[in-house]
Amino acid sequence: MSERQTVIRSMHDIGLAAWFGGSLFGAVGLNGASAAVSDPRDRTHVATAGWARWAPVNAAALAVHSIGGVGLILGNRGRVVGQSGTRGNTALKAGLTLVAMGVTAYSGLQGAKLGKDSHAPAASGVDPEQGTPEDVAGAQRRLKVLQWSIPALTGVLLVMGAQQGEQQKAGQVAQGLLSSLKR
């Protein structure tokens, strides 16, 4: 692997690691800890403030991951076309990446809705209570699902990236190319 390919692979992997890790921490740590805030009117505020601080880092992580992903596809386009199994894996991973980005963007929109009325009483950043206004409660219920969807999707992307790394080993490339020629 050339130095350029190593940099591109690193961008792809570091961006994905930050995206996965940040979303998992947010679900477990930040949203979970917001329930421990003593004043129910500050629980959503604390969670939305934390997510607002993370948003620029997350956007950078997605950009770095995307640049690295496009670079990997372009750098390996001959292998992606010619090696059996690689094209399907690459297309599936690209599609799943777009879905994960869409879920991440939708989650951000729901968080922005909470930010507008972040002092509404709540059980946590993603759990309404009796006094929570319905529009805030609806966004919280959606975020409760989304907070786990993002690490699940990006976790699958991590596994697929590892699988693609295995497909790049010389023995796998040779086997995949031979398999393609037999068809």
Rosetta blueprint (number, residue, H / E / L):
1 M L
2 S L
3 E H
4 R H
5 Q H
6 T H
7 V H
8 I H
9 R H
10 S H
11 M H
12 H H
13 D H
14 I H
15 G H
16 L H
17 A H
18 A H
19 W H
20 F H
21 G H
22 G H
23 S H
24 L H
25 F H
26 G H
27 A H
28 V H
29 G H
30 L H
31 N H
32 G H
33 A H
34 S H
35 A L
36 A L
37 V L
38 S L
39 D L
40 P H
41 R H
42 D H
43 R H
44 T H
45 H H
46 V H
47 A H
48 T H
49 A H
50 G H
51 W H
52 A H
53 R H
54 W H
55 A H
56 P H
57 V H
58 N H
59 A H
60 A H
61 A H
62 L H
63 A H
64 V H
65 H H
66 S H
67 I H
68 G H
69 G H
70 V H
71 G H
72 L H
73 I H
74 L H
75 G H
76 N L
77 R H
78 G H
79 R H
80 V H
81 V H
82 G H
83 Q L
84 S L
85 G L
86 T H
87 R H
88 G H
89 N H
90 T H
91 A H
92 L H
93 K H
94 A H
95 G H
96 L H
97 T H
98 L H
99 V H
100 A H
101 M H
102 G H
103 V H
104 T H
105 A H
106 Y H
107 S H
108 G H
109 L H
110 Q H
111 G H
112 A H
113 K H
114 L H
115 G H
116 K H
117 D L
118 S L
119 H L
120 A L
121 P L
122 A E
123 A L
124 S L
125 G L
126 V L
127 D L
128 P E
129 E L
130 Q L
131 G L
132 T L
133 P L
134 E H
135 D H
136 V H
137 A H
138 G H
139 A H
140 Q H
141 R H
142 R H
143 L H
144 K H
145 V H
146 L H
147 Q H
148 W H
149 S H
150 I H
151 P H
152 A H
153 L H
154 T H
155 G H
156 V H
157 L H
158 L H
159 V H
160 M H
161 G H
162 A H
163 Q H
164 Q H
165 G H
166 E H
167 Q H
168 Q L
169 K L
170 A H
171 G H
172 Q H
173 V H
174 A H
175 Q H
176 G H
177 L H
178 L H
179 S H
180 S H
181 L H
182 K H
183 R L
